[in-house]
Amino acid sequence: MTQAPGDDRHGAGPEPAAGDHEDAYSLFQRGHELMRGRHHAQATIVLERAARLEPGKGSILEALGRAYYNSGQHGRSAETFGALLEIDPSAHYAHYALGQSLKQLGDVSRARTHLRLAVALSPTTRLYRNALDRLAPRDSGP
């Protein structure tokens, strides 16, 4: 049996599924640590790697979206939270975060829609209600 370079398990085959999961998890944890330290741009790099290893993993997408948002990459943030909503349309935080991202991009109408959905899905969350209330009124006449 041929061993991969650097493989010291003497005949044991590679374990890609377990290794990938552990690698994605450690990247996810490191990304969170970077965000806690307010190193959001660096966190995006680490979390992008985790997302490639675990495509469609909601927790990774949420963290990546937050890192994009906090590093000023609002277009990427909106795209990432949109992808999270494709996986789980009832994710109230994803609606909130997408709304905030769209607001930063100047798309107030779509932002309002997602913030309303966040409030409807989690009516007791003040953060969502306050964000919706801070949007300019739809009809702000003279």
C-alpha positions in Angstrom: 0.0 0.0 0.0 1.4 3.4 -0.9 1.4 6.1 1.7 0.9 9.8 1.1 3.9 11.9 1.7 4.1 12.7 5.4 1.6 10.0 6.3 3.0 8.2 9.4 -0.1 6.0 10.0 1.7 3.0 8.4 -0.9 1.6 6.0 -4.0 3.4 7.2 -5.8 5.1 4.3 -6.7 8.8 4.4 -9.8 9.9 6.2 -11.0 12.8 4.1 -14.5 13.2 5.5 -13.4 13.4 9.2 -10.4 15.5 8.3 -12.4 17.9 6.3 -15.0 18.3 9.1 -12.3 18.9 11.7 -10.5 21.3 9.4 -13.7 23.3 8.7 -14.5 23.3 12.4 -11.1 24.6 13.4 -11.3 27.3 10.7 -14.7 28.2 11.9 -13.4 28.6 15.5 -10.4 30.6 14.3 -12.7 32.9 12.3 -14.8 33.5 15.4 -11.6 34.3 17.4 -10.5 36.8 14.7 -14.0 38.4 14.8 -13.8 38.6 18.6 -10.6 40.5 18.2 -12.2 42.7 15.6 -10.0 41.4 12.8 -13.0 41.1 10.4 -11.1 41.2 7.1 -8.8 38.4 8.2 -11.8 36.4 9.5 -13.3 36.5 6.0 -10.3 34.7 4.6 -10.4 32.0 7.2 -14.2 31.6 7.0 -14.2 31.5 3.2 -11.9 28.5 3.5 -14.3 26.8 6.0 -17.2 27.6 3.6 -15.4 25.8 0.7 -14.9 22.8 2.9 -18.5 22.7 4.2 -20.6 24.3 1.4 -24.1 25.2 2.5 -23.3 25.0 6.3 -25.5 27.6 7.9 -23.3 28.4 10.9 -20.3 29.1 8.6 -22.4 31.2 6.2 -23.7 33.3 9.1 -20.2 33.9 10.5 -18.9 34.7 7.0 -21.7 37.1 6.4 -21.1 38.9 9.7 -17.4 39.1 8.9 -18.1 40.6 5.5 -20.5 43.1 6.9 -18.2 44.2 9.7 -15.3 44.6 7.2 -17.4 46.9 5.0 -18.0 44.3 2.3 -21.8 44.9 2.2 -22.3 43.4 -1.3 -20.6 40.1 -0.2 -22.5 40.2 3.1 -25.9 40.5 1.3 -24.9 37.7 -1.1 -23.9 35.4 1.8 -27.0 36.1 3.9 -29.1 35.5 0.7 -27.4 32.1 0.3 -28.2 31.4 4.0 -31.8 32.2 3.4 -31.9 29.8 0.5 -30.9 27.1 3.0 -33.2 28.2 5.7 -35.9 30.8 4.7 -37.1 31.1 8.3 -33.7 32.2 9.7 -34.7 35.5 11.3 -31.1 36.7 11.9 -30.3 36.2 8.3 -33.3 38.3 7.3 -32.1 41.0 9.7 -28.5 40.9 8.5 -29.6 40.9 4.8 -31.8 43.9 5.6 -28.9 45.7 7.2 -26.6 44.9 4.3 -29.1 46.1 1.7 -29.6 49.3 3.7 -25.9 49.9 3.5 -26.1 49.3 -0.2 -28.9 51.9 -0.6 -31.6 49.4 -1.3 -34.0 50.6 1.4 -37.1 49.0 -0.1 -35.6 45.5 -0.1 -34.0 46.2 3.3 -37.4 47.1 4.7 -38.9 43.8 3.4 -36.2 41.6 5.1 -36.3 43.6 8.3 -40.1 43.2 8.4 -39.6 39.4 7.9 -37.1 39.3 10.7 -39.6 41.1 13.0 -42.4 38.8 11.9 -40.3 35.7 12.6 -39.0 36.9 15.9 -41.3 39.6 17.2 -39.7 39.9 20.7 -36.2 40.7 19.3 -35.8 44.5 19.9 -32.7 44.6 17.7 -34.8 43.8 14.6 -37.7 46.2 15.5 -35.2 49.0 16.2 -33.5 48.4 12.8 -36.9 48.5 11.0 -37.9 51.7 12.9 -34.6 53.4 12.0 -35.3 53.1 8.3 -36.7 56.2 6.6 -40.5 56.1 6.3 -41.7 54.9 3.0 -43.6 58.1 2.3 -41.7 61.0 3.9 -43.7 63.8 2.2 -42.8 67.5 2.5 
